């Protein structure tokens, strides 16, 4: 199953997010929420996070970028499972990192979900769509 699509759920007053219904079964066995690039959050199914952790561990810790990636990946991470209503808690430090308030955008990105501040998502999407329109196949 690929995660795809764009959804606009809301955070409740306790910082919980209703996952899109079509993704709940895939995340029912467990998930990890952590910091992503461009100040979004990433929601990984636990098994996919384990694969990403293995990739991070395979890089030598003598490599500065590898150390930095591992630190961000694990230090900001939070494990959990959706509750019976399909909600997950987003810890305050992660909500702060992504500037999340009540309104959020959840996008499917193949093997993971991303949670965005709506304004940041619109800015990112506008720039990405402009780049996408100019894509051209390499002649190499």
BADO-950552 format. One record per residue (C-alpha): residue in three letters; x, y, z. Coordinates in steps of 0.5 Angstrom, whole numbers, padded with zeros to 4 digits, always signed. Layout:
<rs>
AlaXYZ ...
</rs>
This chain:
<rs>
Unk+0000+0000+0000 Unk+0003+0007-0002 Unk+0001+0013+0002 Unk-0002+0018-0003 Unk-0007+0024-0003 Unk-0007+0031+0001 Unk-0012+0031+0007 Unk-0014+0037+0012 Unk-0015+0034+0019 Unk-0015+0038+0025 Unk-0011+0038+0032 Unk-0015+0037+0038 Unk-0014+0041+0044 Unk-0010+0036+0047 Unk-0005+0036+0041 Unk-0008+0029+0038 Unk-0009+0028+0030 Unk-0015+0024+0027 Unk-0011+0020+0022 Unk-0014+0020+0015 Unk-0019+0013+0015 Unk-0015+0010+0009 Unk-0009+0010+0013 Unk-0011+0007+0020 Unk-0010+0000+0018 Unk-0003+0001+0016 Unk-0001+0005+0022 Unk-0005+0000+0027 Unk+0001-0004+0029 Unk+0005+0002+0031 Unk+0008+0008+0028 Unk+0014+0013+0029 Unk+0013+0021+0029 Unk+0019+0025+0028 Unk+0022+0031+0025 Unk+0022+0032+0017 Unk+0026+0036+0013 Unk+0023+0043+0011 Unk+0020+0043+0018 Unk+0014+0038+0017 Unk+0013+0032+0021 Unk+0014+0025+0018 Unk+0010+0019+0020 Unk+0013+0012+0019 Unk+0010+0006+0020 Unk+0014+0002+0025 Unk+0017-0003+0020 Unk+0019+0003+0015 Unk+0022+0007+0021 Unk+0026+0000+0023 Unk+0029+0000+0015 Unk+0030+0008+0015 Unk+0034+0007+0022 Unk+0038+0001+0019 Unk+0040+0005+0013 Unk+0042+0011+0018 Unk+0046+0006+0022 Unk+0050+0003+0016 Unk+0053+0010+0015 Unk+0059+0011+0018 Unk+0059+0015+0025 Unk+0065+0019+0022 Unk+0061+0022+0017 Unk+0058+0029+0020 Unk+0052+0029+0016 Unk+0051+0021+0018 Unk+0051+0023+0025 Unk+0047+0029+0024 Unk+0041+0025+0021 Unk+0041+0020+0026 Unk+0041+0025+0032 Unk+0035+0029+0028 Unk+0032+0022+0026 Unk+0032+0019+0033 Unk+0032+0025+0038 Unk+0026+0028+0036 Unk+0022+0021+0035 Unk+0016+0019+0039 Unk+0013+0012+0038 Unk+0006+0010+0039 Unk-0001+0007+0036 Unk-0007+0010+0034 Unk-0013+0010+0039 Unk-0019+0007+0038 Unk-0022+0013+0034 Unk-0016+0013+0030 Unk-0012+0019+0033 Unk-0005+0020+0035 Unk-0002+0024+0040 Unk+0003+0030+0037 Unk+0008+0032+0043 Unk+0009+0039+0044 Unk+0016+0039+0042 Unk+0014+0036+0035 Unk+0008+0041+0034 Unk+0013+0047+0036 Unk+0018+0044+0031 Unk+0013+0044+0025 Unk+0009+0050+0027 Unk+0003+0046+0028 Unk-0003+0049+0031 Unk-0011+0047+0030 Unk-0011+0047+0022 Unk-0006+0042+0019 Unk-0004+0039+0012 Unk-0003+0031+0012 Unk+0000+0029+0005 Unk+0002+0021+0003 Unk+0009+0021+0001 Unk+0009+0013-0002 Unk+0012+0010+0005 Unk+0010+0015+0010 Unk+0006+0021+0012 Unk+0008+0028+0012 Unk+0004+0033+0017 Unk+0005+0040+0015 Unk+0003+0047+0017 Unk-0002+0049+0012 Unk+0002+0056+0010 Unk+0009+0052+0010 Unk+0006+0047+0005 Unk+0003+0052+0001 Unk+0009+0056+0000 Unk+0013+0049-0001 Unk+0008+0046-0006 Unk+0008+0053-0010 Unk+0016+0052-0011 Unk+0016+0045-0012 Unk+0010+0046-0017 Unk+0014+0051-0021 Unk+0020+0046-0021 Unk+0016+0041-0023 Unk+0014+0045-0029 Unk+0021+0046-0031 Unk+0023+0038-0031 Unk+0026+0036-0037 Unk+0029+0029-0038 Unk+0037+0029-0038 Unk+0040+0028-0045 Unk+0046+0024-0042 
</rs>
